[in-house]
């Protein structure tokens, strides 16, 4: 079995010549990943409308520059859950990163620590949370490490994971709430996706089997089977009662769900459609974000993921009400391309591009970014 630990320094690898953008990393990653891994990391649900809409939505927002503004002393620092961060770019939870590179989540954690980025570790990490924490927690420049969870029928396992996260130094739990069942992932099915030998969900191998379902004629294997254990708001309250860590919800797109979450006292929301991997034709996260921001009215921090590929996207997200953004697939592309160095370069590019966008819109700090920096949407011509 492939094993990793924090005592192993990630391989030192060089970027391919001419690597400048996140799209360059994606191209090099495509050349390195086999069809199985590429289908898993790059694919979306159904016809992948939402996958592509996430990217298109950021592109469709126009910026409205300001000139002759004071910019000396500007910076990208922000505060999130009581922590000052060097910049508002965090790493989204992505499962099975050893599919992309032998160093997997260890390399990602080293890059995050070096670039001052927070990291959300997937519950389905191919490396144990303790090994990832050892590579990141306590590093002077590192951002926070959070653990992502899916609520399982095996509550003893969930409680064990919470205790391990607290002991390892994780600073928050991120509960993914938008996937009570997997999406219809045609690209994965066509590729016959399967985990290769030696790669597994390192943190959840001991999960107890769910009780067997005895289905009669006309019953639904989904609704009367798997979804018998689908989490509800009561389960969110249960999770909050099990931990001293703040709990954020990931996967909120509806303003009413945002209001319910705020009333329940969650620590934050991540506006997400699972990277277009669950419900195809769900609205883009850039479209959902301002509605969520208006619904909660600044009552709790908002993060957003989905389609972020440029520093201008980060800027637009902050203008629409986000406190920070998460990036997922670009991290995998950097990892597959050049290991820890590739992930670090992805983060550096986004931060550098964010600073340029701030300067050219007259915003010296993140606090100066608002919807006033976005051009009004064009209206249809009257004929």
Secondary structure as GFF3:
##gff-version 3
##sequence-region A 1 383
A	DSSP	alpha_helix	22	32	.	.	.	ID=ss1
A	DSSP	alpha_helix	35	42	.	.	.	ID=ss2
A	DSSP	alpha_helix	49	59	.	.	.	ID=ss3
A	DSSP	beta_strand	78	80	.	.	.	ID=ss4
A	DSSP	beta_strand	83	85	.	.	.	ID=ss5
A	DSSP	beta_strand	89	91	.	.	.	ID=ss6
A	DSSP	three_ten_helix	97	99	.	.	.	ID=ss7
A	DSSP	alpha_helix	104	114	.	.	.	ID=ss8
A	DSSP	beta_strand	119	121	.	.	.	ID=ss9
A	DSSP	alpha_helix	129	136	.	.	.	ID=ss10
A	DSSP	beta_strand	145	149	.	.	.	ID=ss11
A	DSSP	alpha_helix	155	168	.	.	.	ID=ss12
A	DSSP	beta_strand	172	176	.	.	.	ID=ss13
A	DSSP	alpha_helix	186	191	.	.	.	ID=ss14
A	DSSP	three_ten_helix	226	229	.	.	.	ID=ss15
A	DSSP	alpha_helix	233	242	.	.	.	ID=ss16
A	DSSP	beta_strand	246	250	.	.	.	ID=ss17
A	DSSP	alpha_helix	255	263	.	.	.	ID=ss18
A	DSSP	beta_strand	268	271	.	.	.	ID=ss19
A	DSSP	three_ten_helix	274	276	.	.	.	ID=ss20
A	DSSP	alpha_helix	285	296	.	.	.	ID=ss21
A	DSSP	beta_strand	301	304	.	.	.	ID=ss22
A	DSSP	alpha_helix	311	319	.	.	.	ID=ss23
A	DSSP	beta_strand	324	327	.	.	.	ID=ss24
A	DSSP	alpha_helix	329	360	.	.	.	ID=ss25
A	DSSP	three_ten_helix	366	368	.	.	.	ID=ss26
A	DSSP	three_ten_helix	371	373	.	.	.	ID=ss27
###
